[in-house]
Amino acid sequence: MMIFSLFKFVVRSAVSIAILFGIWLWWQSSVGYLNLFPWCRIHIQHDVLKGDQDAIKAAINFLRALEPQAYALVCENVDVIYERYCYGNDWHFVDPKVWTTKPGCYVRGTHAVYLSPSRDISPSAVAARAESLERFASYSKAFWARE
């Protein structure tokens, strides 16, 4: 009887852990980009009105499929992608300078990338976003490597 109750406990614990892991995977993939093999987790804060989280995920998947080294660079050096316009000065000022024509920017000393909001998921737009992500990830790597 004791072995049966121990087996029952182990099975219940394994099922509970699997359910919690599944919930965690669902949550992570709903608020960002998650890939288990190879490990890549990037939080995406998208603009609900002007942007699209799926467009950013498409750019990351584009890098994964066509440029594995750039994909690894992004996964290692970017933790958060903000879908917002870049500010040229402190936004606390009365008249902040906002760059709406730039594809995005990298803030020195962080692992964060800003991409301009866009709902365009055409192949050319996805390729341009992927190129921007790769460029900003290289800036992050250069900063943290002190190159």
C-alpha positions in Angstrom: 0.0 0.0 0.0 2.8 2.4 0.8 4.4 2.0 -2.6 1.1 2.6 -4.3 0.5 5.9 -2.3 4.0 7.0 -3.1 3.4 6.3 -6.8 0.2 8.2 -6.7 1.9 11.2 -5.1 4.6 11.2 -7.7 2.1 11.0 -10.6 0.0 13.8 -9.1 3.1 16.0 -8.6 4.3 15.3 -12.2 0.9 16.2 -13.6 0.7 19.4 -11.5 4.1 20.4 -12.6 3.3 19.8 -16.3 0.1 21.8 -16.0 2.0 24.7 -14.3 4.7 24.5 -17.0 2.1 24.6 -19.7 0.4 27.7 -18.2 3.8 29.4 -17.9 4.6 28.6 -21.6 1.2 30.0 -22.7 1.7 33.1 -20.6 5.2 33.8 -21.9 4.2 33.3 -25.5 1.2 35.6 -25.1 3.3 38.5 -23.7 6.3 38.1 -25.9 8.4 35.7 -28.0 9.4 32.3 -26.5 11.4 29.6 -28.1 12.6 26.6 -26.0 15.1 25.1 -28.4 17.4 27.1 -28.7 16.4 29.1 -25.7 15.1 32.6 -26.6 12.8 34.7 -24.5 12.1 38.3 -25.4 9.4 40.3 -23.8 7.4 42.5 -26.2 5.5 45.6 -25.1 3.5 46.4 -28.2 1.4 49.4 -29.0 -2.2 48.2 -28.9 -3.6 51.0 -31.1 -0.9 51.5 -33.7 1.2 48.4 -33.5 1.1 44.6 -33.8 2.9 42.1 -31.7 2.6 39.5 -34.5 4.6 41.8 -36.8 7.5 41.8 -34.3 7.3 38.0 -33.9 7.3 37.6 -37.7 10.5 39.6 -37.8 12.1 37.4 -35.1 10.9 34.3 -36.9 12.4 35.7 -40.2 15.8 36.0 -38.5 15.4 32.5 -37.1 14.7 30.9 -40.5 17.1 32.9 -42.7 19.9 34.2 -40.5 20.6 32.0 -37.6 23.6 34.0 -36.4 21.6 37.2 -36.3 18.8 35.3 -34.5 21.3 34.2 -31.9 22.6 37.8 -31.6 19.1 39.1 -31.0 18.3 36.4 -28.4 21.5 37.0 -26.5 21.4 40.8 -26.4 17.8 41.8 -26.4 15.5 41.3 -23.4 12.6 43.7 -24.2 11.2 45.1 -27.4 9.1 48.2 -26.9 6.9 49.2 -29.8 7.1 52.9 -29.4 8.6 55.9 -31.2 12.1 57.1 -30.1 12.5 60.3 -28.2 15.3 62.6 -29.0 15.3 64.1 -25.5 13.8 63.6 -22.1 10.0 63.2 -22.5 9.5 65.1 -19.3 10.2 68.3 -21.2 7.4 70.4 -22.5 8.1 69.7 -26.1 9.9 66.4 -26.5 11.4 65.6 -29.9 9.8 62.4 -31.3 11.3 60.6 -34.3 8.4 59.0 -36.1 10.4 58.4 -39.3 13.1 56.2 -37.7 12.6 52.5 -37.7 13.6 52.4 -34.0 16.5 52.9 -31.6 18.6 51.3 -29.0 19.1 52.9 -25.6 22.7 52.6 -24.5 23.3 50.6 -21.3 20.2 48.4 -21.6 19.1 45.3 -23.3 16.0 47.1 -24.7 15.1 48.0 -28.3 12.5 50.4 -29.4 10.7 49.8 -32.7 8.4 52.2 -34.3 4.8 51.0 -34.2 3.5 49.3 -37.4 0.8 46.8 -38.4 2.5 46.1 -41.7 3.3 42.3 -42.1 4.3 42.4 -45.7 7.6 40.5 -46.5 9.5 43.8 -47.1 8.3 45.3 -43.8 9.2 42.1 -41.9 12.7 42.0 -43.5 13.2 45.7 -42.6 12.2 45.1 -39.0 14.4 42.1 -38.8 17.4 44.1 -40.1 16.7 46.8 -37.5 16.5 44.2 -34.7 19.8 42.8 -35.8 21.4 46.2 -36.0 20.1 47.2 -32.5 21.2 43.9 -31.0 24.7 44.5 -32.4 24.7 47.9 -30.6 23.7 46.2 -27.4 26.4 43.6 -27.8 29.0 46.2 -28.5 28.1 48.2 -25.4 28.2 45.3 -23.1 31.4 43.8 -24.6 33.0 47.3 -24.4 34.0 47.2 -28.0 
